[in-house]
Amino acid sequence: MRNIKLVLEYDGTDFVGWQIQASGRSVQQDVTNGLRQILGEDVSLIGAGRTDSGVHARGQVANFHTVSLLDPPSILNGLNGVLPQDIRVHSCEDVNEDFHARYSARERVYRYYLSLERMAIGRFYSWSVPYDLDIDLMNDAAGTIVGEHSFESFCKNGSEVDHYRCIIYRSGWVRSGTMLTYEVGGNRFLRAMVRLLVGTMVDVGRGFMPAAAFQEVLAAKGRQRVGMAAPPQGLILEEVKY
Amino acid sequence: MRNIKLVLEYDGTDFVGWQIQASGRSVQQDVTNGLRQILGEDVSLIGAGRTDSGVHARGQVANFHTVSLLDPPSILNGLNGVLPQDIRVHSCEDVNEDFHARYSARERVYRYYLSLERMAIGRFYSWSVPYDLDIDLMNDAAGTIVGEHSFESFCKNGSEVDHYRCIIYRSGWVRSGTMLTYEVGGNRFLRAMVRLLVGTMVDVGRGFMPAAAFQEVLAAKGRQRVGMAAPPQGLILEEVKY
Protein backbone atom coordinates (compact mmCIF):
# COMPACT_ATOMS: atom_id res chain seq x y z
CA MET A 1 0.00 0.00 0.00
CA ARG A 2 1.20 3.51 -0.78
CA ASN A 3 1.06 6.17 1.92
CA ILE A 4 0.34 9.64 0.57
CA LYS A 5 0.74 13.01 2.28
CA LEU A 6 -1.30 16.08 1.35
CA VAL A 7 -0.84 19.72 2.39
CA LEU A 8 -4.19 21.49 2.35
CA GLU A 9 -5.47 25.03 2.62
CA TYR A 10 -9.09 25.69 3.48
CA ASP A 11 -11.43 28.51 4.30
CA GLY A 12 -13.22 27.24 7.41
CA THR A 13 -16.14 29.70 7.13
CA ASP A 14 -18.62 27.22 5.67
CA PHE A 15 -17.41 24.07 7.43
CA VAL A 16 -18.40 22.44 10.72
CA GLY A 17 -14.65 21.84 11.09
CA TRP A 18 -12.09 19.31 9.90
CA GLN A 19 -13.72 16.21 11.29
CA ILE A 20 -16.64 14.32 9.77
CA GLN A 21 -19.76 14.96 11.85
CA ALA A 22 -23.28 13.53 11.84
CA SER A 23 -24.45 16.58 9.91
CA GLY A 24 -22.87 19.57 8.21
CA ARG A 25 -20.05 20.00 5.75
CA SER A 26 -16.62 18.86 6.96
CA VAL A 27 -13.23 19.24 5.25
CA GLN A 28 -12.40 15.58 5.93
CA GLN A 29 -15.60 14.48 4.16
CA ASP A 30 -15.11 16.78 1.15
CA VAL A 31 -11.51 15.64 0.61
CA THR A 32 -12.49 11.98 1.10
CA ASN A 33 -15.24 12.44 -1.51
CA GLY A 34 -12.75 14.11 -3.85
CA LEU A 35 -10.31 11.22 -3.44
CA ARG A 36 -13.09 8.72 -4.18
CA GLN A 37 -13.76 10.53 -7.46
CA ILE A 38 -10.06 10.59 -8.40
CA LEU A 39 -8.98 7.14 -7.16
CA GLY A 40 -12.22 5.20 -7.30
CA GLU A 41 -11.48 4.09 -3.77
CA ASP A 42 -12.72 4.87 -0.26
CA VAL A 43 -9.71 5.98 1.75
CA SER A 44 -9.36 6.74 5.45
CA LEU A 45 -8.07 10.31 5.68
CA ILE A 46 -6.00 11.20 8.76
CA GLY A 47 -5.60 14.92 9.58
CA ALA A 48 -2.83 16.48 11.70
CA GLY A 49 -5.21 18.75 13.61
CA ARG A 50 -8.96 18.75 14.16
CA THR A 51 -9.74 22.39 13.48
CA ASP A 52 -13.05 23.60 14.92
CA SER A 53 -15.98 25.05 13.02
CA GLY A 54 -15.01 28.32 11.34
CA VAL A 55 -11.26 27.86 11.90
CA HIS A 56 -9.09 28.05 8.77
CA ALA A 57 -5.96 26.22 7.66
CA ARG A 58 -3.19 27.23 5.32
CA GLY A 59 -1.03 24.21 6.04
CA GLN A 60 -3.18 21.35 7.30
CA VAL A 61 -1.50 18.00 6.66
CA ALA A 62 -3.34 14.77 5.97
CA ASN A 63 -2.36 11.28 4.86
CA PHE A 64 -4.09 8.20 3.45
CA HIS A 65 -3.22 4.77 2.16
CA THR A 66 -4.12 3.67 -1.33
CA VAL A 67 -3.51 0.90 -3.85
CA SER A 68 -3.88 3.40 -6.72
CA LEU A 69 -0.94 3.84 -9.10
CA LEU A 70 -1.82 7.44 -9.96
CA ASP A 71 1.23 9.70 -9.70
CA PRO A 72 1.21 12.55 -7.10
CA PRO A 73 0.90 15.47 -9.60
CA SER A 74 -2.17 13.80 -11.12
CA ILE A 75 -3.73 13.33 -7.68
CA LEU A 76 -2.97 16.98 -6.82
CA ASN A 77 -4.40 18.37 -10.05
CA GLY A 78 -7.32 15.95 -10.04
CA LEU A 79 -8.25 16.91 -6.48
CA ASN A 80 -8.00 20.64 -7.20
CA GLY A 81 -10.27 20.01 -10.17
CA VAL A 82 -13.03 18.32 -8.19
CA LEU A 83 -12.76 20.00 -4.79
CA PRO A 84 -14.88 23.07 -3.99
CA GLN A 85 -13.03 26.42 -4.17
CA ASP A 86 -12.74 26.73 -0.38
CA ILE A 87 -10.32 23.78 -0.25
CA ARG A 88 -7.04 23.80 -2.22
CA VAL A 89 -4.33 21.15 -2.26
CA HIS A 90 -0.84 22.66 -2.18
CA SER A 91 1.22 19.50 -2.36
CA CYS A 92 0.93 15.74 -2.69
CA GLU A 93 3.75 13.22 -2.21
CA ASP A 94 4.50 9.60 -1.41
CA VAL A 95 5.85 9.14 2.11
CA ASN A 96 7.16 6.27 4.25
CA GLU A 97 4.60 3.74 5.40
CA ASP A 98 5.05 4.77 9.04
CA PHE A 99 4.19 8.44 8.42
CA HIS A 100 1.05 9.43 10.34
CA ALA A 101 -0.24 13.00 9.87
CA ARG A 102 -1.34 13.21 13.51
CA TYR A 103 1.12 11.11 15.50
CA SER A 104 4.26 11.94 13.51
CA ALA A 105 3.78 15.72 13.86
CA ARG A 106 6.48 17.44 15.94
CA GLU A 107 5.04 20.95 15.94
CA ARG A 108 1.82 22.67 14.98
CA VAL A 109 1.93 26.39 14.27
CA TYR A 110 -1.20 28.51 14.60
CA ARG A 111 -1.69 32.22 14.00
CA TYR A 112 -4.51 34.33 15.33
CA TYR A 113 -5.30 37.57 13.44
CA LEU A 114 -6.81 40.46 15.34
CA SER A 115 -7.77 43.81 13.84
CA LEU A 116 -7.88 46.99 15.90
CA GLU A 117 -10.40 48.45 13.43
CA ARG A 118 -13.93 47.57 12.48
CA MET A 119 -13.50 45.64 9.24
CA ALA A 120 -15.74 44.73 6.34
CA ILE A 121 -13.07 43.23 4.05
CA GLY A 122 -11.45 40.21 5.64
CA ARG A 123 -13.97 40.03 8.49
CA PHE A 124 -14.10 36.25 8.02
CA TYR A 125 -10.34 35.97 8.65
CA SER A 126 -9.77 38.11 11.73
CA TRP A 127 -11.34 39.24 14.98
CA SER A 128 -12.21 42.92 15.15
CA VAL A 129 -11.31 44.43 18.54
CA PRO A 130 -11.61 48.21 18.05
CA TYR A 131 -10.14 49.13 21.46
CA ASP A 132 -6.79 50.15 22.89
CA LEU A 133 -4.76 47.02 23.53
CA ASP A 134 -1.42 47.02 25.35
CA ILE A 135 0.64 44.63 23.24
CA ASP A 136 3.53 44.65 25.77
CA LEU A 137 1.25 43.27 28.48
CA MET A 138 -0.13 40.74 26.02
CA ASN A 139 3.41 39.62 25.21
CA ASP A 140 4.19 39.30 28.93
CA ALA A 141 1.24 36.93 29.21
CA ALA A 142 2.13 35.12 25.98
CA GLY A 143 5.69 34.50 27.18
CA THR A 144 4.56 32.72 30.36
CA ILE A 145 3.23 29.70 28.47
CA VAL A 146 6.50 28.84 26.71
CA GLY A 147 7.83 25.49 27.95
CA GLU A 148 5.90 22.48 29.24
CA HIS A 149 2.71 23.25 31.14
CA SER A 150 -0.63 21.69 31.94
CA PHE A 151 -3.27 23.63 30.01
CA GLU A 152 -6.36 22.38 31.82
CA SER A 153 -7.42 26.03 32.34
CA PHE A 154 -7.34 26.66 28.61
CA CYS A 155 -9.34 23.71 27.40
CA LYS A 156 -12.98 23.49 26.44
CA ASN A 157 -15.13 21.26 28.62
CA GLY A 158 -15.86 17.87 27.18
CA SER A 159 -12.45 17.32 25.61
CA GLU A 160 -11.53 13.66 25.83
CA VAL A 161 -7.81 13.68 26.48
CA ASP A 162 -5.48 11.56 28.60
CA HIS A 163 -3.59 14.55 29.92
CA TYR A 164 -3.36 18.34 29.52
CA ARG A 165 0.40 18.76 29.15
CA CYS A 166 1.60 20.63 26.07
CA ILE A 167 5.06 21.86 25.17
CA ILE A 168 4.95 25.37 23.74
CA TYR A 169 7.98 26.32 21.64
CA ARG A 170 7.04 29.92 20.85
CA SER A 171 4.25 32.30 21.75
CA GLY A 172 4.17 35.99 20.91
CA TRP A 173 2.29 38.93 19.45
CA VAL A 174 3.48 41.12 16.57
CA ARG A 175 1.88 44.39 15.52
CA SER A 176 1.77 45.54 11.90
CA GLY A 177 -0.32 48.66 11.32
CA THR A 178 -3.76 48.02 12.79
CA MET A 179 -3.31 44.23 12.73
CA LEU A 180 -2.08 42.20 15.71
CA THR A 181 -0.92 38.66 14.99
CA TYR A 182 -0.37 36.01 17.65
CA GLU A 183 1.85 33.12 16.66
CA VAL A 184 2.08 30.00 18.77
CA GLY A 185 3.89 26.75 18.09
CA GLY A 186 3.58 23.64 20.21
CA ASN A 187 3.74 19.86 20.14
CA ARG A 188 -0.04 19.57 20.69
CA PHE A 189 -3.03 21.77 21.40
CA LEU A 190 -6.19 21.01 23.35
CA ARG A 191 -9.71 21.79 22.19
CA ALA A 192 -10.23 25.58 21.71
CA MET A 193 -6.91 26.16 23.51
CA VAL A 194 -5.53 28.84 21.20
CA ARG A 195 -8.85 30.71 21.17
CA LEU A 196 -9.08 30.62 24.99
CA LEU A 197 -5.48 31.83 25.27
CA VAL A 198 -6.18 34.68 22.83
CA GLY A 199 -9.45 35.67 24.51
CA THR A 200 -7.71 35.82 27.89
CA MET A 201 -4.69 37.72 26.56
CA VAL A 202 -7.07 40.30 25.04
CA ASP A 203 -8.53 40.75 28.55
CA VAL A 204 -4.96 41.39 29.69
CA GLY A 205 -4.35 43.83 26.82
CA ARG A 206 -7.50 45.78 27.66
CA GLY A 207 -6.46 46.06 31.29
CA PHE A 208 -9.26 43.81 32.57
CA MET A 209 -6.77 41.25 33.94
CA PRO A 210 -3.19 41.79 35.16
CA ALA A 211 -0.55 39.82 33.23
CA ALA A 212 0.40 38.16 36.55
CA ALA A 213 -3.17 36.87 36.93
CA PHE A 214 -2.81 35.17 33.55
CA GLN A 215 0.01 33.10 35.00
CA GLU A 216 -2.17 32.25 38.02
CA VAL A 217 -4.95 31.05 35.72
CA LEU A 218 -2.47 28.75 33.99
CA ALA A 219 -1.15 27.47 37.36
CA ALA A 220 -4.71 26.89 38.64
CA LYS A 221 -5.06 23.98 36.17
CA GLY A 222 -8.74 24.44 35.52
CA ARG A 223 -9.80 25.54 39.01
CA GLN A 224 -9.89 29.19 37.91
CA ARG A 225 -12.08 30.74 35.25
CA VAL A 226 -10.41 31.97 32.06
CA GLY A 227 -11.65 34.70 29.72
CA MET A 228 -13.91 34.06 26.74
CA ALA A 229 -12.71 32.10 23.75
CA ALA A 230 -11.79 34.40 20.86
CA PRO A 231 -14.05 33.76 17.86
CA PRO A 232 -12.95 31.04 15.39
CA GLN A 233 -12.63 33.18 12.25
CA GLY A 234 -9.31 34.77 13.38
CA LEU A 235 -7.55 31.42 13.76
CA ILE A 236 -5.47 29.76 11.06
CA LEU A 237 -3.51 26.50 11.28
CA GLU A 238 -0.46 27.71 9.39
CA GLU A 239 1.94 24.78 9.39
CA VAL A 240 2.56 21.31 10.73
CA LYS A 241 6.18 20.25 11.12
CA TYR A 242 7.48 16.68 11.07
CA MET B 1 -28.14 72.40 5.37
CA ARG B 2 -25.19 70.47 6.75
CA ASN B 3 -22.91 68.63 4.37
CA ILE B 4 -21.51 65.41 5.81
CA LYS B 5 -18.61 63.28 4.58
CA LEU B 6 -18.32 59.56 5.25
CA VAL B 7 -15.36 57.22 4.71
CA LEU B 8 -16.62 53.71 4.05
CA GLU B 9 -15.18 50.23 3.80
CA TYR B 10 -17.13 47.47 2.11
CA ASP B 11 -16.76 43.91 0.98
CA GLY B 12 -18.08 44.02 -2.58
CA THR B 13 -18.63 40.24 -2.82
CA ASP B 14 -22.39 40.34 -2.30
CA PHE B 15 -23.13 43.70 -3.96
CA VAL B 16 -24.05 44.60 -7.55
CA GLY B 17 -21.67 47.54 -7.00
CA TRP B 18 -21.77 50.98 -5.42
CA GLN B 19 -24.61 52.40 -7.48
CA ILE B 20 -28.32 51.79 -6.94
CA GLN B 21 -29.63 49.48 -9.67
CA ALA B 22 -33.07 48.27 -10.69
CA SER B 23 -32.42 45.02 -8.84
CA GLY B 24 -29.77 43.62 -6.53
CA ARG B 25 -28.10 44.89 -3.41
CA SER B 26 -26.07 48.10 -3.80
CA VAL B 27 -23.84 49.82 -1.26
CA GLN B 28 -25.44 53.19 -2.03
CA GLN B 29 -28.89 51.77 -1.25
CA ASP B 30 -27.81 50.06 1.98
CA VAL B 31 -26.11 53.20 3.31
CA THR B 32 -29.06 55.37 2.24
CA ASN B 33 -31.40 52.99 4.09
CA GLY B 34 -29.14 53.13 7.15
CA LEU B 35 -29.16 56.93 7.12
CA ARG B 36 -32.95 56.92 6.86
CA GLN B 37 -33.10 54.81 10.03
CA ILE B 38 -30.65 57.08 11.88
CA LEU B 39 -31.78 60.49 10.64
CA GLY B 40 -35.40 59.83 9.76
CA GLU B 41 -34.68 61.51 6.45
CA ASP B 42 -34.17 60.47 2.81
CA VAL B 43 -30.79 61.77 1.76
CA SER B 44 -29.11 61.81 -1.63
CA LEU B 45 -25.82 59.96 -1.19
CA ILE B 46 -22.97 60.92 -3.54
CA GLY B 47 -20.06 58.47 -3.88
CA ALA B 48 -16.52 59.28 -5.05
CA GLY B 49 -16.26 56.24 -7.30
CA ARG B 50 -18.80 53.85 -8.79
CA THR B 51 -17.17 50.53 -7.98
CA ASP B 52 -18.41 47.60 -10.10
CA SER B 53 -20.05 44.42 -8.89
CA GLY B 54 -17.66 42.41 -6.71
CA VAL B 55 -15.13 45.25 -6.34
CA HIS B 56 -14.23 46.22 -2.76
CA ALA B 57 -13.46 49.52 -1.06
CA ARG B 58 -11.42 50.31 2.00
CA GLY B 59 -11.64 54.08 1.56
CA GLN B 60 -14.74 54.95 -0.47
CA VAL B 61 -15.86 58.52 0.26
CA ALA B 62 -19.46 59.69 0.16
CA ASN B 63 -21.30 62.85 1.16
CA PHE B 64 -24.90 63.89 1.78
CA HIS B 65 -26.84 66.94 2.92
CA THR B 66 -29.06 66.83 5.96
CA VAL B 67 -31.07 69.07 8.28
CA SER B 68 -30.42 66.67 11.17
CA LEU B 69 -28.64 68.00 14.26
CA LEU B 70 -27.17 64.62 15.19
CA ASP B 71 -23.43 64.93 15.94
CA PRO B 72 -20.93 63.02 13.70
CA PRO B 73 -19.90 60.37 16.30
CA SER B 74 -23.58 59.50 16.82
CA ILE B 75 -24.13 59.18 13.06
CA LEU B 76 -21.01 56.99 12.76
CA ASN B 77 -21.94 54.70 15.65
CA GLY B 78 -25.60 54.66 14.67
CA LEU B 79 -24.75 53.65 11.10
CA ASN B 80 -22.33 50.93 12.20
CA GLY B 81 -25.12 49.65 14.42
CA VAL B 82 -27.71 49.34 11.65
CA LEU B 83 -25.55 48.56 8.59
CA PRO B 84 -24.87 44.96 7.57
CA GLN B 85 -21.43 43.61 8.52
CA ASP B 86 -20.06 43.93 4.99
CA ILE B 87 -20.20 47.74 5.20
CA ARG B 88 -18.33 49.66 7.93
CA VAL B 89 -18.13 53.42 8.42
CA HIS B 90 -14.60 54.55 9.37
CA SER B 91 -15.23 58.26 9.79
CA CYS B 92 -17.96 60.87 9.68
CA GLU B 93 -17.44 64.64 9.69
CA ASP B 94 -19.05 67.95 8.78
CA VAL B 95 -17.49 69.51 5.67
CA ASN B 96 -17.88 72.75 3.69
CA GLU B 97 -21.07 73.09 1.69
CA ASP B 98 -19.15 72.96 -1.59
CA PHE B 99 -17.54 69.59 -0.86
CA HIS B 100 -18.66 66.99 -3.43
CA ALA B 101 -17.39 63.41 -2.96
CA ARG B 102 -17.14 62.90 -6.71
CA TYR B 103 -16.21 66.28 -8.21
CA SER B 104 -13.93 67.50 -5.41
CA ALA B 105 -11.73 64.37 -5.52
CA ARG B 106 -8.15 65.00 -6.68
CA GLU B 107 -6.91 61.44 -6.70
CA ARG B 108 -8.33 57.96 -6.45
CA VAL B 109 -6.02 55.14 -5.38
CA TYR B 110 -6.80 51.54 -6.31
CA ARG B 111 -4.90 48.38 -5.49
CA TYR B 112 -5.21 45.09 -7.30
CA TYR B 113 -4.16 41.95 -5.38
CA LEU B 114 -2.88 38.98 -7.31
CA SER B 115 -1.78 35.68 -5.79
CA LEU B 116 0.74 33.39 -7.48
CA GLU B 117 -0.75 30.43 -5.62
CA ARG B 118 -4.09 28.70 -5.69
CA MET B 119 -5.88 30.10 -2.64
CA ALA B 120 -8.82 29.06 -0.50
CA ILE B 121 -8.45 31.70 2.23
CA GLY B 122 -8.81 35.20 0.81
CA ARG B 123 -10.02 33.97 -2.58
CA PHE B 124 -12.70 36.70 -2.53
CA TYR B 125 -10.03 39.41 -2.21
CA SER B 126 -7.44 38.47 -4.81
CA TRP B 127 -7.01 36.92 -8.22
CA SER B 128 -5.19 33.60 -8.26
CA VAL B 129 -2.71 33.38 -11.15
CA PRO B 130 -0.57 30.29 -10.40
CA TYR B 131 1.93 30.88 -13.21
CA ASP B 132 5.36 32.42 -13.66
CA LEU B 133 4.93 36.15 -14.05
CA ASP B 134 7.79 38.50 -14.96
CA ILE B 135 7.17 41.43 -12.61
CA ASP B 136 9.90 43.54 -14.31
CA LEU B 137 8.06 43.37 -17.64
CA MET B 138 4.79 44.15 -15.85
CA ASN B 139 6.41 47.19 -14.27
CA ASP B 140 7.70 48.31 -17.68
CA ALA B 141 4.11 48.22 -18.93
CA ALA B 142 2.76 49.85 -15.75
CA GLY B 143 5.20 52.74 -16.08
CA THR B 144 4.05 53.66 -19.59
CA ILE B 145 0.65 54.88 -18.38
CA VAL B 146 2.00 57.49 -15.95
CA GLY B 147 1.10 61.01 -17.14
CA GLU B 148 -1.91 62.16 -19.16
CA HIS B 149 -3.22 59.68 -21.72
CA SER B 150 -6.42 58.77 -23.48
CA PHE B 151 -7.55 55.39 -22.11
CA GLU B 152 -10.11 54.53 -24.76
CA SER B 153 -8.38 51.13 -25.19
CA PHE B 154 -8.86 50.34 -21.51
CA CYS B 155 -12.51 51.15 -21.13
CA LYS B 156 -15.52 48.87 -21.16
CA ASN B 157 -17.97 49.36 -24.01
CA GLY B 158 -21.06 51.28 -23.10
CA SER B 159 -19.37 53.78 -20.80
CA GLU B 160 -21.04 57.17 -21.12
CA VAL B 161 -18.18 59.62 -20.80
CA ASP B 162 -17.35 62.95 -22.47
CA HIS B 163 -13.71 62.04 -22.97
CA TYR B 164 -11.20 59.30 -22.16
CA ARG B 165 -8.31 61.40 -20.81
CA CYS B 166 -7.01 60.45 -17.37
CA ILE B 167 -3.96 61.67 -15.50
CA ILE B 168 -2.11 58.81 -13.82
CA TYR B 169 0.16 59.85 -10.94
CA ARG B 170 1.62 56.46 -10.07
CA SER B 171 1.40 52.95 -11.42
CA GLY B 172 3.51 50.01 -10.29
CA TRP B 173 3.70 46.44 -9.08
CA VAL B 174 5.24 45.27 -5.80
CA ARG B 175 5.95 41.66 -4.89
CA SER B 176 5.71 40.36 -1.33
CA GLY B 177 6.11 36.60 -1.00
CA THR B 178 3.58 35.01 -3.34
CA MET B 179 1.40 38.14 -3.55
CA LEU B 180 1.73 40.76 -6.28
CA THR B 181 0.08 44.11 -5.64
CA TYR B 182 -0.57 46.72 -8.31
CA GLU B 183 -1.11 50.27 -7.06
CA VAL B 184 -2.43 52.96 -9.33
CA GLY B 185 -3.40 56.55 -8.51
CA GLY B 186 -5.11 58.89 -10.94
CA ASN B 187 -7.47 61.83 -11.18
CA ARG B 188 -10.21 59.65 -12.70
CA PHE B 189 -10.77 56.10 -13.93
CA LEU B 190 -13.04 54.82 -16.69
CA ARG B 191 -15.34 51.85 -16.39
CA ALA B 192 -13.37 48.61 -15.70
CA MET B 193 -10.16 50.50 -16.55
CA VAL B 194 -8.01 49.14 -13.71
CA ARG B 195 -9.19 45.58 -14.35
CA LEU B 196 -8.46 45.87 -18.10
CA LEU B 197 -5.01 47.31 -17.33
CA VAL B 198 -4.27 44.47 -14.89
CA GLY B 199 -5.56 41.77 -17.25
CA THR B 200 -3.36 43.12 -20.06
CA MET B 201 -0.30 43.51 -17.81
CA VAL B 202 -0.71 39.87 -16.72
CA ASP B 203 -0.57 38.93 -20.42
CA VAL B 204 2.70 40.88 -20.56
CA GLY B 205 3.98 39.15 -17.41
CA ARG B 206 3.21 35.71 -18.82
CA GLY B 207 5.05 36.52 -22.04
CA PHE B 208 1.90 36.53 -24.20
CA MET B 209 2.37 40.21 -25.12
CA PRO B 210 5.61 42.25 -25.36
CA ALA B 211 5.74 45.26 -23.01
CA ALA B 212 6.16 47.45 -26.12
CA ALA B 213 2.86 46.15 -27.51
CA PHE B 214 1.18 47.33 -24.30
CA GLN B 215 2.21 50.88 -25.19
CA GLU B 216 0.85 50.39 -28.74
CA VAL B 217 -2.50 49.27 -27.34
CA LEU B 218 -2.64 52.45 -25.26
CA ALA B 219 -1.69 54.59 -28.29
CA ALA B 220 -4.30 52.85 -30.49
CA LYS B 221 -7.06 54.57 -28.47
CA GLY B 222 -9.56 51.77 -28.72
CA ARG B 223 -8.75 50.61 -32.25
CA GLN B 224 -6.73 47.69 -30.87
CA ARG B 225 -7.96 44.83 -28.73
CA VAL B 226 -6.75 44.67 -25.11
CA GLY B 227 -6.44 41.58 -22.92
CA MET B 228 -9.25 40.32 -20.71
CA ALA B 229 -10.40 42.29 -17.70
CA ALA B 230 -8.98 40.87 -14.46
CA PRO B 231 -11.78 39.57 -12.20
CA PRO B 232 -13.38 42.09 -9.82
CA GLN B 233 -12.56 40.39 -6.51
CA GLY B 234 -8.88 41.44 -6.59
CA LEU B 235 -9.68 45.16 -6.85
CA ILE B 236 -9.95 47.50 -3.86
CA LEU B 237 -10.62 51.25 -3.89
CA GLU B 238 -8.12 52.12 -1.16
CA GLU B 239 -8.30 55.88 -0.84
CA VAL B 240 -9.78 59.05 -2.30
CA LYS B 241 -7.75 62.23 -1.84
CA TYR B 242 -9.17 65.78 -1.78
Interface residues (C-beta under 8 A of the other chain):
Chain A: E9 Y10 D11 H56 R58 N80 Q85 D86 I87 R88 H90 E117 R118 M119 A120 I121 G122 R123 Y125 I236
Chain B: E9 Y10 D11 H56 R58 N80 Q85 D86 I87 R88 H90 E117 R118 M119 A120 I121 G122 R123 Y125 I236
